[in-house]
Amino acid sequence: MASKLLSHLRALYNTNRHILSRRLSNPNPNFRLQRSILRASETLLHARPYSDAPQPVPINPSLPEKPPTNGVTTIDKKTVNRVSTSSSSLNEAELAKFSAIAETWWDAEGPFKPLHVMNPTRLAFIRSTLCRHFRKDPNCARPFEGIRIVDVGCGGGILSEPLARMGAIVMGIDAVEKNIKIARLHADLDPVTSTIEYYCTTAEKLVEEQREFDAVISLEVIEHVADPAEFCKSLAALTVSSGATVISTINRSMKSYATAIIAAEYILHWLPKGTHQWSSFLTSEELVLILQRASITVQEMAGFVYNPLTGRWTLSDDVSVNFIAFGTKNNQ
């Protein structure tokens, strides 16, 4: 079984590497991000403090969750109050979902296809912001040489590997053991990525171990945790003073409900049904505020927009659905 899985991973690796090398051959490091988004966020934050926003409860994944009406979330004639479920950032139901499909991480046509397609655009944003922050040359082959990066919620390693190829000293962590096993097997296929340290652990446990990194990255993870505020505090604790933090997620908007859940999961079947819960999404204003309270100041933000004609994602000022934020840790 292990040898068969390894052969399958090797075949997927060769195919995906060829695709990614073409897409990443010339990422645009000069993408200009308007700061009007951040100014708008600062204005709205005073009107809706995150501490007053109740937290989501687990939703039956077999039914599409509907946007809230009169302060509650409705699910097929049933209503539940959005209240906090746990002081830990781990969400056992979400871990079970991803454990069930862990072996498909490197299948570019499988359940994680949207992430594979989005990955070059995510990397373009990360490359641009981190090179500017750490004063690196974005045009060189290994711009992250010597930068210590932790990929929190690394899954099968589809982000960790290109970061390592760009010269970073990478640690990937995930709470799902199957994800870590797949990530290790795939990374070992290439001597460059075999240097990645993978651990089945959590951000909180790394904080207890007093680990610190130059940059902390967590993409498409925060919408799956039980307590976003505590999770962000852990990310901040892992970031060195004046270090960088990058987070991407999905906005809690009517547009995201229509596209990221109804269309992506129930019509186009890009994702397994129940992958996302609308009530677990954060608005861009909420994310800015909880990061601010965790001593992370958001410097740049951009949206991801999908073009169905080209089948590609591009960076945009539209943060109404998928978006990514870059922040720096305040000097302590």
SETORKOL-542558 format. One line per 4 residues: their letters; for each residue x, z, y of C-alpha. Coordinates in pm, 1 decimal. Layout:
BEGIN
a) X:Z:Y | ...
//
This chain:
BEGIN
mask) 0.0:0.0:0.0 | 277.6:95.8:241.8 | 476.6:-221.4:167.5 | 165.6:-436.3:212.9
llsh) 91.6:-268.7:547.8 | 454.1:-314.5:655.3 | 442.3:-686.9:571.6 | 118.2:-720.2:768.9
lral) 271.8:-540.2:1065.6 | 582.1:-761.2:1053.4 | 369.1:-1075.9:1067.1 | 163.1:-939.7:1357.1
yntn) 481.1:-828.5:1532.5 | 634.2:-1176.6:1528.2 | 311.9:-1334.4:1656.8 | 249.8:-1076.3:1931.3
rhil) 610.5:-1076.5:2048.8 | 595.1:-1451.8:2103.4 | 270.8:-1422.7:2300.1 | 391.4:-1131.5:2513.4
srrl) 725.2:-1295.6:2588.8 | 542.6:-1591.2:2742.0 | 303.0:-1374.8:2942.1 | 570.4:-1137.1:3071.6
snpn) 842.8:-1390.5:3141.7 | 773.5:-1380.0:3512.7 | 543.3:-1091.1:3614.3 | 471.9:-1084.1:3983.8
pnfr) 647.5:-771.1:4119.7 | 534.1:-840.7:4473.3 | 159.9:-796.0:4417.4 | 32.4:-637.8:4735.8
lqrs) -222.4:-359.7:4692.2 | -445.3:-272.6:4983.4 | -455.8:95.1:5075.8 | -807.7:70.8:5217.1
ilra) -922.6:174.7:4868.5 | -738.3:503.4:4902.8 | -867.2:561.7:5253.8 | -1222.2:506.4:5133.7
setl) -1157.9:748.1:4848.1 | -1036.6:1017.8:5084.0 | -1356.6:985.4:5289.8 | -1583.1:1003.6:4986.5
lhar) -1397.4:1295.2:4831.3 | -1531.8:1529.3:5097.9 | -1884.4:1424.7:5010.6 | -1848.5:1475.4:4635.6
pysd) -1592.8:1737.8:4531.6 | -1500.5:1697.8:4166.4 | -1530.9:2071.4:4098.5 | -1905.7:2040.0:4156.1
apqp) -1946.5:1746.3:3920.5 | -2059.6:1864.1:3573.2 | -1873.0:1740.1:3268.5 | -2005.8:1521.2:2986.9
vpin) -2118.4:1629.5:2644.0 | -2059.9:1424.1:2326.4 | -2310.4:1140.7:2287.9 | -2447.4:985.5:1969.5
pslp) -2217.3:681.2:1936.1 | -2481.3:475.5:1756.7 | -2689.5:444.5:2072.8 | -2587.7:294.3:2407.9
ekpp) -2587.4:570.7:2663.9 | -2784.9:500.6:2980.5 | -2684.7:580.4:3339.8 | -2808.7:920.3:3461.6
tngv) -3147.2:969.5:3624.0 | -3212.6:1277.9:3837.9 | -2887.6:1444.1:3743.6 | -2910.3:1403.2:3365.6
ttid) -2788.5:1144.3:3118.6 | -3061.9:976.4:2915.0 | -3023.3:859.7:2557.9 | -3318.6:691.1:2393.5
kktv) -3584.4:924.0:2540.4 | -3361.6:1227.0:2495.3 | -3182.4:1397.1:2782.9 | -2875.9:1618.5:2794.4
nrvs) -2722.5:1802.6:3086.1 | -2369.5:1696.2:3170.7 | -2184.4:2023.3:3120.3 | -1832.0:2121.4:3027.7
tsss) -1768.1:2131.0:2653.0 | -1420.1:2274.4:2616.3 | -1123.0:2409.4:2807.1 | -891.5:2197.8:2590.1
slne) -833.7:1832.3:2671.5 | -876.9:1733.1:2306.2 | -1207.7:1578.5:2203.6 | -1238.8:1588.0:1825.5
aela) -1514.3:1323.8:1812.1 | -1298.6:1079.6:2007.6 | -997.0:1148.7:1785.4 | -1207.4:1069.0:1478.4
kfsa) -1313.5:733.4:1628.2 | -957.8:615.3:1680.4 | -832.9:753.9:1352.1 | -1085.9:534.2:1172.0
iaet) -942.3:213.1:1321.7 | -575.8:316.3:1352.5 | -445.5:50.3:1110.9 | -572.3:-228.5:1338.6
wwda) -358.9:-140.5:1642.8 | -132.7:-444.5:1606.5 | -404.6:-688.5:1508.9 | -434.5:-894.3:1829.0
egpf) -779.1:-1015.3:1717.8 | -903.5:-673.9:1604.4 | -1079.7:-382.1:1779.5 | -788.3:-340.6:2022.0
kplh) -786.4:-705.7:2132.4 | -899.8:-613.2:2488.7 | -593.7:-390.5:2529.5 | -359.8:-659.5:2396.1
vmnp) -503.7:-910.3:2643.6 | -489.6:-659.5:2930.8 | -138.7:-534.9:2848.5 | 61.4:-793.3:3050.7
trla) -142.0:-708.6:3362.5 | -102.6:-334.8:3308.7 | 271.5:-385.1:3268.4 | 291.9:-595.2:3584.8
firs) 144.5:-306.1:3786.0 | 370.4:-49.2:3617.6 | 679.4:-263.2:3667.0 | 602.8:-319.3:4034.5
tlcr) 522.3:42.4:4123.8 | 795.2:211.3:3919.8 | 1065.8:-28.6:4037.3 | 965.8:34.3:4396.1
hfrk) 952.9:410.3:4344.9 | 1281.8:439.2:4156.0 | 1447.1:165.7:4364.8 | 1510.4:-65.5:4071.5
dpnc) 1533.7:-444.2:4067.5 | 1202.5:-572.6:3924.3 | 1357.2:-912.0:3850.0 | 1623.3:-791.1:3607.6
arpf) 1565.3:-789.6:3232.3 | 1584.5:-409.8:3195.9 | 1456.2:-263.0:3523.1 | 1372.6:76.7:3370.4
egir) 1724.8:143.0:3243.3 | 1777.7:519.1:3219.9 | 1424.0:617.5:3327.3 | 1265.7:877.0:3098.5
ivdv) 902.7:786.0:3029.9 | 638.7:954.8:2814.6 | 342.1:745.9:2700.0 | 60.0:999.3:2656.5
gcgg) -202.3:874.6:2412.5 | 28.9:595.8:2296.3 | -191.4:481.6:2009.1 | -2.6:227.0:1799.1
gils) 266.2:179.9:2063.6 | 151.0:-140.2:2233.6 | 264.2:-3.7:2571.9 | 561.2:205.0:2453.7
epla) 740.1:-95.2:2301.2 | 753.6:-318.5:2612.2 | 859.9:-14.8:2818.2 | 1151.2:36.1:2577.7
rmga) 1242.6:-332.4:2600.6 | 1259.2:-289.0:2977.5 | 1526.5:-24.2:2927.2 | 1325.7:297.5:2949.0
ivmg) 1399.4:603.2:2735.4 | 1053.7:628.5:2580.5 | 864.1:903.2:2404.3 | 518.6:819.9:2272.1
idav) 273.8:1094.6:2181.1 | -72.4:1083.7:2029.6 | -302.3:1342.7:1875.4 | -399.2:1103.5:1593.7
ekni) -141.5:1115.7:1313.9 | -237.3:770.8:1180.0 | -162.1:618.3:1520.1 | 186.6:767.3:1520.9
kiar) 259.0:640.9:1168.4 | 156.9:286.4:1265.2 | 359.6:307.5:1587.8 | 672.6:417.4:1399.4
lhad) 639.3:147.5:1134.8 | 599.3:-124.8:1395.1 | 875.3:2.7:1624.2 | 1121.0:7.1:1334.8
ldpv) 1083.4:-370.6:1299.3 | 1298.2:-416.3:1612.4 | 1629.5:-234.2:1677.8 | 1545.2:-208.9:2049.3
tsti) 1210.9:-36.7:1997.3 | 1332.8:172.2:1704.5 | 1482.5:408.9:1964.1 | 1133.5:520.4:2073.7
eyyc) 1058.0:882.1:1984.5 | 706.1:914.6:1846.8 | 537.9:1250.6:1792.7 | 193.3:1354.0:1680.0
ttae) 132.2:1610.6:1952.1 | -48.7:1665.3:2281.4 | 49.7:1679.5:2647.0 | -34.1:2049.2:2650.2
klve) 210.5:2121.3:2369.8 | 487.2:1931.4:2546.7 | 419.5:2144.1:2854.1 | 461.3:2455.9:2640.5
eqre) 796.0:2315.8:2527.8 | 888.3:2271.7:2897.3 | 952.9:1900.6:2859.1 | 978.9:1687.6:3174.5
fdav) 997.8:1314.4:3238.8 | 1074.1:1084.0:3529.7 | 745.3:901.8:3472.5 | 429.8:1000.7:3285.2
isle) 195.1:720.0:3182.0 | -149.2:755.1:3026.8 | -359.1:439.7:3000.0 | -721.4:427.4:2886.1
vieh) -702.1:787.5:2766.3 | -858.9:1016.8:3026.3 | -1211.3:887.5:2953.7 | -1172.8:1016.0:2597.5
vadp) -1061.2:1373.4:2672.8 | -1285.6:1679.0:2695.3 | -1150.5:1812.7:3026.7 | -1001.9:1552.0:3264.9
aefc) -892.0:1812.1:3521.0 | -692.6:2015.6:3267.6 | -552.4:1696.9:3119.6 | -422.9:1587.2:3460.9
ksla) -266.8:1929.7:3515.6 | -72.3:1878.2:3193.3 | 39.7:1531.9:3302.0 | 157.3:1678.0:3632.7
altv) 346.9:1956.1:3455.6 | 530.8:1694.1:3248.9 | 634.7:1501.9:3561.2 | 954.3:1599.2:3741.4
ssga) 932.7:1678.7:4111.1 | 894.5:1349.9:4303.9 | 842.5:1173.0:3970.5 | 576.8:912.5:3896.4
tvis) 240.6:930.1:3720.6 | 35.1:625.4:3618.0 | -321.2:650.1:3487.5 | -574.5:380.2:3407.2
tinr) -938.8:423.9:3313.1 | -1291.7:289.8:3369.7 | -1498.9:364.6:3678.2 | -1837.1:534.3:3637.1
smks) -2049.8:267.7:3802.6 | -2354.7:59.7:3719.4 | -2125.8:-240.8:3686.1 | -1906.2:-64.3:3430.4
yata) -2212.8:36.4:3228.7 | -2326.8:-325.2:3218.9 | -1985.5:-476.7:3140.8 | -1771.0:-216.0:2962.1
iiaa) -2048.0:-81.5:2739.2 | -2350.2:-312.5:2707.9 | -2157.9:-641.7:2724.2 | -1825.7:-543.0:2563.8
eyil) -1967.8:-326.7:2283.0 | -2321.2:-449.3:2214.9 | -2325.5:-816.9:2313.3 | -1971.9:-959.7:2289.2
hwlp) -1858.7:-703.5:2028.2 | -1512.5:-682.3:2182.6 | -1510.2:-311.7:2098.5 | -1674.1:-105.2:1825.0
kgth) -2009.3:37.6:1932.5 | -1971.1:387.4:2072.9 | -1610.1:338.5:2183.9 | -1699.4:457.5:2533.6
qwss) -1947.9:704.6:2680.1 | -2054.2:618.0:3033.2 | -2087.4:982.4:3135.9 | -1720.3:1039.3:3045.8
flts) -1598.0:784.8:3300.2 | -1451.3:901.0:3631.0 | -1503.3:733.5:3964.5 | -1188.0:636.3:4151.8
eelv) -1264.6:907.9:4408.1 | -1288.8:1174.8:4138.5 | -961.7:1067.6:3981.9 | -783.3:1079.2:4318.0
lilq) -911.9:1430.9:4379.3 | -832.3:1582.8:4041.1 | -482.7:1435.2:4060.3 | -446.6:1575.5:4409.5
rasi) -544.1:1920.1:4281.9 | -282.3:1879.3:4009.8 | -14.0:1813.1:4275.8 | -15.1:1435.0:4222.7
tvqe) -67.5:1220.3:4531.3 | -209.4:876.2:4455.1 | -8.2:612.5:4640.1 | -152.2:288.1:4505.6
magf) -458.9:177.2:4316.1 | -571.5:-157.5:4179.0 | -853.7:-295.3:3971.3 | -843.3:-520.2:3665.4
vynp) -1069.5:-824.1:3673.4 | -1132.4:-1042.1:3368.0 | -1162.8:-1419.3:3399.5 | -1371.6:-1552.2:3107.7
ltgr) -1254.1:-1907.5:3174.8 | -884.0:-1829.8:3132.0 | -929.3:-1528.5:2904.3 | -688.8:-1328.8:3120.4
wtls) -694.1:-1018.3:3338.5 | -562.1:-1009.1:3693.4 | -495.3:-732.9:3945.5 | -756.6:-701.0:4218.0
ddvs) -888.8:-476.9:4494.2 | -1210.0:-442.8:4291.4 | -1191.0:-101.6:4120.7 | -1559.0:-91.0:4020.1
vnfi) -1483.6:-124.7:3646.6 | -1128.0:-105.3:3509.2 | -868.5:36.6:3745.2 | -517.2:183.6:3748.9
afgt) -356.9:438.6:3981.2 | 4.0:518.7:4063.4 | 90.1:859.2:4206.2 | 389.2:1077.1:4281.9
knnq) 431.4:1445.3:4214.5 | 460.0:1661.4:4523.4 | 785.5:1846.9:4573.8 | 747.4:2199.2:4440.3
//
